[in-house]
Amino acid sequence: MYMNGLFFGLFMAFVMVMLMLDLFVFHKRDKVVTVKEATLQTAMWVGLAIGFAVLVYFFGDWMMPPTGSEGGDLQAYRSEMVQEFLAGYFLEESLSIDNIFVMIMIFTSFGIKKEYYHRVLFWGIFGAIVLRFVFIFALGALVTKFAWLLAVFGLVLIYSGVKMFLDKGEEEVDTANHPMVRFASRWFPVTKESFGHDFFHRVDGRWMMTPLFLVLLVIEFSDIIFAVDSIPAVFSVTTKPVVVYTSNIFAIMGLRSLFFLLSDVADRFWLLHYGLGGLLVFIGVKMIGGEIFGWEISTMTSLAVIVGILVVSVGLSVAIKRK
């Protein structure tokens, strides 16, 4: 399968326009993002994702032309793409919540002021868009050629899910010994003090990294670790690169607003961490079962399980007080 080049160009142009609006219009000044602003922005990104699903329903075969028997019923092909996109989007969005908890720990451990959170997250998302493109299309090519890799990814997801379930998720970030901090401090000059929102600052005629840029590096590093689990998980519901990539991009583009929406109430959803661990185990079993035993779990069933685990975990977190 291949992606329509014109569609990809239009989609990336849309992404760039939204990023520029966000940086130069909505957040051109450093400020603390309020819960109201985060709620409106989260609703906007969810709405855009749903709107894109509608476009897929009408133009899915243009975005990614079907091959072989898939072209027999275009309406069925488009409907399947819509289901796969929504399943991939909600799966990526659900798993990204755990990444939000990690980001909160990173910002807290480095003592970053809240008015600089958005700047770091913006450039972190920008880097993630580039890295996801390379990762997804390389992985898509491998899965197309070596289908048995899905079973291997399934084992990785089961391991990650069990580890997440057993882990309380309360570790602090070691700011001095983090791999990215040690790497940057060894090879580049780094200031010990911050200079506002600057990533680089000139000190005694010499350009140096600031602690804020170190935080950005740590955020990018955590996203790479996160992608090792989340991207193979999306491949469990679809192997179409266009669906995997677009669902990923919509999810991570909305990650910033979701971060600000949940950052002050993250501790209330204490059971969500365990629910996401169970979700990874389910996806891993699905991938292994489908590749080795020929199990067929429909996209709608997967979507129902994803949403169900998310709703139940949040609901129980609110209903049951943490000791």
BELZIKA-V172485 format. One line per field, one symbol per residue. psi: psi as a letter, one per 20 degrees, with the letter a starting at -180 (. if undefined). burial: + if it has 9 or more other C-alpha atoms within 8 Angstrom, else -. A space follows every 10 residues. Layout:
BEGIN
psi: ???
burial: ???
END
This chain:
BEGIN
psi: qqpphggggh ghggggghgg gggighliqp rpprhgghgg hghghgghgh hhhghhhhjh hhgnpqqcih ignhghgggh hggggggggh gggghihhhg hghghggghi kpqhiigggg hghghghhgg hhgggghghg gghhhnhihh hghggghggh ggghhhpikj qqpnhhjpgh gggghhiqpp qiqqmcjphq qooljppqqr hhhhggghgg ghhgghhhgg ghghihiqjo hhggghhggh ghhjhghhgh hihijhhhli ihghghghgh gggghggghh hgikqoorhh gggggghggg ggggghhhho pp.
burial: --++--++-- ---------+ +++---+--+ --+----++- ++--++--+- --+++++-++ +-++++---+ +--+--++++ ++++++++++ ++++++++++ +++++++-+- -+--++++++ +++++-+++- -++--++--+ -++---+-++ ++++++++++ +++++----- -------+-+ ++-++---++ +--+--++++ +-----++++ ++++++++++ +++--++-++ +++++++++- ++++++++++ ++++++++++ +-+--+--++ ++++++++++ ++++++++++ +-------+- -++--++-++ --++-+++-- ---
END
